[in-house]
């Protein structure tokens, strides 16, 4: 019994070390059973479907390894188009981090699957990263909303972290007031209004051209910055973020 417990603890510690050495800013473990006990969420934007349960992706999953990457500079908020596809450089490091976690677990004899299709925000709250804020993003006490998320499902039985249960927003609603297109109500984003959603779907929307020029400046024909107003308004993580001097 003690041997199993010690092995579980060692494996959990080592996976966290692997993730951090590969560039993660945050890493946490969620029990697949706990995630699956919560109702599915409706993903309105583009996907038009419910998020998946962990067991639908990996029937024998026991744990979810959740990783966060701190995007500390406006330049990590670029969106670059190639044909119909969009690329987001701020998200690139997550691929290397999750790959390192998968390689390690597989070397130890476990199975792994990338956890696309799950609600990353819910996973991050359960992994203890931060609270679900009024800007509808996970807000970490140190990095603020400036974190990007990914997750790996595994059949390894790991030690779960404590969920984040503190409310960091309290009576602050700066993000809601900062949104240039009024897409935010506390804890709710209207993706048919959010500049990011509209621009990425390349939908024409009246009155948006001037807002896009101002809040989503272009650098080349294919590359623009994504609007960051609801993140910039958040007091958490401000001190660790650097902004484009020209804006
Ligand atoms: C679709 C999508 C969008 C859409 C729609 C936004 C939305 N509804 O979240 C658009 C294009 C507008 C968008 C924009 C952005 N997105 Co986006 N997006 C997604 C995606 C693919 C799915 C999110 C979704 O629709 N979920 C369905 C909704 C209904 O559920 P949920 O938000 O997942 O969470 C529920 C639970 O958490 C629960 N809940 C838990 N705790 C609490 C507490 C309270 C008080 C309440 C009320 C509810 C609640 O309620 C929530 C709503 O039901 C995720 C990736 C993923 N797989 O999760 C990224 C993701 C959410 N996006 C992200 C980011 C960073 C952005 C942008 C900043 C753009 C950018 N630079 O990448 C903007 C921010 C706009 C904003 N303020 O939300 C990050 C969030 C990181 C973070 N810190 O939280 C994610 C996780 C991507 C990633 N891999 O990191 N996004």
Boltz pocket constraint, residues with backbone or C-beta under 6 A from the ligand:
constraints:
  - pocket:
      binder: B
      contacts: [[A, 41], [A, 42], [A, 43], [A, 44], [A, 45], [A, 77], [A, 116], [A, 117], [A, 118], [A, 119], [A, 120], [A, 121], [A, 122], [A, 125], [A, 132], [A, 135], [A, 136], [A, 137], [A, 138], [A, 139], [A, 144], [A, 145], [A, 146], [A, 147], [A, 148], [A, 149], [A, 150], [A, 187], [A, 189], [A, 190], [A, 191], [A, 194], [A, 196], [A, 197], [A, 226], [A, 227], [A, 230], [A, 231]]
      max_distance: 6.0
